[in-house]
């Protein structure tokens, strides 16, 4: 058997997994968590229910995976390593811009609404999802930790700093849209929000002249 044939099952598996995720996103957005079914997801993805369960052992796992995939596709936040040669402000603004891109993604917001509604009914599910998503929040905290070790930030708990920065963004670009149905921030306001968040944070914790 040649290499191309060896790779074919993997490609088919990947295509089926992608089809399942795409179908699940549509089902969760349309029906919510409780009413969406693995049968309906399998039918929409044009695969068997057994295939769905082979990829995702439960509806909880499938929903959590979708949130993680959306997170990972948000301009690769966790892949942005600290660079001691680049201006601090420039790097931090890029990190927050990637975060803002995710927060204003309509598909992500729709699924978060579903998640919030479900979490109110199941505190245990809420804890599990928050823990899994929290793993993806480590990118900003890791960057802050590296900048602090390099002497370019004043002493602070990186987790606190990450929560502070993200709280500033979410106060205008996430919670109003999620809870009150407000439209996404216009581009100009988004840019101003990024600048203000970065400048306020570095004004308090930065150790270098604004660049």
SVG drawing of the C-alpha trace seen along z (x, -y; Angstrom):
<svg xmlns="http://www.w3.org/2000/svg" viewBox="-35 -57 51 59">
<polyline fill="none" stroke="black" stroke-width="0.4" points="0.0,0.0 1.5,-3.4 1.8,-6.5 -1.2,-8.2 -3.5,-5.2 -2.1,-5.1 -3.1,-8.8 -6.6,-8.4 -8.3,-7.1 -6.9,-9.9 -8.2,-12.5 -11.6,-10.9 -11.7,-10.9 -10.7,-14.6 -13.4,-15.4 -16.1,-13.6 -15.0,-15.3 -15.2,-18.7 -18.6,-17.9 -19.8,-16.9 -18.5,-20.1 -20.0,-22.3 -23.4,-20.5 -23.2,-20.7 -22.6,-24.5 -25.7,-25.0 -27.8,-22.7 -26.7,-24.3 -27.2,-27.8 -30.7,-26.9 -32.0,-24.7 -29.9,-25.4 -28.0,-22.8 -31.0,-20.8 -33.0,-20.5 -30.0,-19.7 -29.6,-16.0 -26.8,-13.7 -29.2,-12.2 -29.9,-15.5 -26.2,-16.4 -25.5,-13.1 -28.2,-13.6 -27.1,-17.1 -23.5,-15.9 -24.6,-13.0 -22.8,-10.5 -24.0,-7.7 -24.6,-8.4 -21.9,-5.8 -19.4,-8.0 -20.4,-11.0 -19.9,-9.1 -16.5,-7.8 -15.3,-11.4 -17.2,-12.8 -18.3,-10.6 -21.1,-12.9 -23.0,-16.0 -21.1,-17.8 -17.8,-16.9 -18.9,-18.0 -20.1,-21.4 -17.0,-22.0 -14.8,-21.0 -16.7,-23.6 -15.9,-26.4 -12.3,-25.3 -12.0,-25.2 -13.5,-28.7 -11.0,-29.9 -8.1,-28.3 -9.1,-30.0 -9.0,-33.5 -5.7,-34.7 -3.7,-32.1 -3.7,-34.0 -1.7,-31.3 0.9,-31.0 2.2,-34.6 5.5,-34.3 7.0,-37.2 9.8,-38.9 12.4,-40.9 13.4,-42.7 10.0,-44.3 8.3,-47.2 6.2,-46.1 3.2,-48.2 3.1,-46.8 3.2,-43.2 0.5,-43.7 -1.8,-45.4 -1.5,-42.6 -2.4,-40.1 -5.5,-42.1 -6.5,-42.6 -6.5,-38.8 -8.6,-38.5 -11.0,-41.2 -11.4,-39.4 -12.7,-36.3 -15.0,-38.3 -16.7,-40.0 -17.0,-36.8 -20.8,-36.3 -20.6,-32.5 -18.7,-32.5 -21.2,-34.9 -24.1,-32.7 -22.6,-29.6 -21.6,-31.4 -25.3,-32.4 -26.2,-28.8 -23.4,-27.9 -24.5,-30.5 -28.1,-29.3 -27.0,-25.7 -24.6,-26.6 -27.5,-28.1 -29.1,-24.7 -26.0,-22.7 -23.3,-24.1 -21.2,-21.0 -21.1,-21.5 -20.3,-25.1 -17.3,-24.3 -16.0,-21.8 -16.3,-24.2 -14.8,-27.1 -11.8,-24.8 -11.3,-23.8 -11.6,-27.3 -9.3,-28.6 -6.6,-26.5 -6.7,-28.7 -6.4,-31.8 -2.9,-31.0 -1.3,-32.6 -1.7,-36.2 -0.7,-35.3 2.4,-33.5 3.3,-36.6 3.0,-38.8 5.1,-36.4 7.9,-36.5 7.8,-40.3 8.0,-40.6 10.9,-38.2 12.6,-40.4 12.3,-43.4 9.8,-45.3 6.8,-45.0 6.4,-45.8 5.7,-42.9 2.2,-41.6 0.4,-38.2 0.3,-37.2 -3.2,-35.6 -4.4,-38.8 -3.0,-40.9 -4.5,-38.7 -7.9,-38.9 -7.6,-42.7 -6.8,-43.2 -9.5,-40.9 -12.0,-42.4 -11.4,-45.8 -12.0,-44.5 -15.1,-42.5 -16.7,-45.3 -17.4,-47.1 -16.9,-44.5 -18.4,-41.3 -20.8,-41.6 -23.1,-44.3 -23.4,-42.3 -23.9,-39.0 -26.4,-40.1 -28.2,-43.1 -28.0,-42.4 -26.0,-45.5 -24.3,-45.5 -20.5,-44.9 -18.3,-47.9 -17.6,-50.0 -14.1,-49.6 -13.0,-53.0 -14.3,-52.3 -12.6,-48.9 -9.3,-50.5 -9.7,-53.2 -10.6,-50.5 -7.4,-48.5 -5.3,-51.7 -6.8,-52.7 -6.5,-49.2 -2.9,-48.9 -2.0,-52.5 -3.8,-52.2 -2.2,-48.8 1.3,-49.9 0.9,-53.2 0.4,-51.3 2.8,-48.3 5.1,-49.2 8.8,-49.9 9.6,-51.4 8.7,-54.5 5.6,-54.2 6.6,-53.1"/>
</svg>
